[in-house]
Amino acid sequence: MKNIQISQEGYNEFKTFLDNCNMSDYNLRISYIGKNCSGAVFNIDRGEEQQNDIIEKINELTFYIDKDLIEEFKGFIILSNSENNGNGLELKTVLVPKSPCTVCPGC
């Protein structure tokens, strides 16, 4: 099973974004950084392999993802701007947990 799903369009757009950010390599870590009213929040940044990682290679990109994140969220999807209805690149999880938030209206 692929742990990261990305279309060719999404790949091209994401790689162009990385090139425009002057990435010296394409070793990337997906990290969990917390929750907000919209759900779980993740970050993609430069990364190196750690002991509990699953490594996902897509063409020139290498993603390092903690095995626990894969187990909890069943993987990740990277959407291009057009796949995301004009709202920019997006990283989302395959399994979207129900939000426990009861503070904001509409959650």
N, C-alpha and C positions, 0 to 999 in steps of 0.2 A: 504494500500500500504506500502511495505517495503521501508524505506528511505535509507537503506544500503543493497546492494547486495554483497554477498560473497559466494563463493563455499566452500565446506567442505575442499578442498585442500588449498584454500586461508586462511580459518579460522585457520587451523592447522599451516600453515607457519607463519601467523601473530601472533598467540598466542605464538609460539616458539620464535619468535623475541622479543615479550614483556617479556617473561620469561628470555631470555638471557640478557635483559636490566635491570633485577632485579626489575620489576614493583611490587610494594607492593599490588596493587589492579588493577582491570581492568576497572576503571572509566576513560573514555577517552573523550576528547573534540576535535571536528573537527573545526578548525578555518580558516577563510580566512585571508591570509597574504599579498595579493597583486596580481599584474599581471606582467608577463614578456612576452617575444616574443612568448612563447609557450602557453600563456593563463593564466587563473586564477591559483594561487598557494595556497595550503592549508597545514595545519600542523595538526598532531595528537599528542596530549600530554595528560598528566594527566589532569583531569578536574572534576568539580563539577557542579551540576545543577544550572542554572541561570534562571531568570524569563521568558525569551522569548524562552526557549529551547523546543525542541522535543527530547524525550528520545527513543532511539532504543536499545533494548536488544537482543543480539545474543549469546546464550549459556552463557558463563561466562563474556562476554564483554558487557559493558554498554557505549553507545555513547551518548554524549550531543551535539546537533547541534542547532544553532540558527534557529528559524523558517524562518527567512528571507533568509537564505542560501538554505534551502529546497525549498522554493518557487521559488527562482531565478534559481537554478541548477537542480531541480527535483530529488535530491537525489545523492547518491554516490555509487561507485563500487570499491571494493578492489580486485585487481588481484594478484594471486600468481606469483612467478618467471616464472613458465612454461606458465601460461596464458598470461604473459606479454613478451613472446618470449625471455626469458632468461635475461630480463633487470631488475630483482628484483621486490620486492613488489611495487605495484602502487596504489595510491588513485586517482580516477578520477571522474568527475561528469557525471551524466546521460545526462544532456543537456550541450553540449559543445558550448558556445557562439562563434560566429565568432570573430576572433581577429581584433581589430581596429588598430593594430600596422602597421605602414607603414615605419618604420625606417630600419628594417633589411631586406635584400633580402630574399625572400622565405616565408615571412609571409603572 
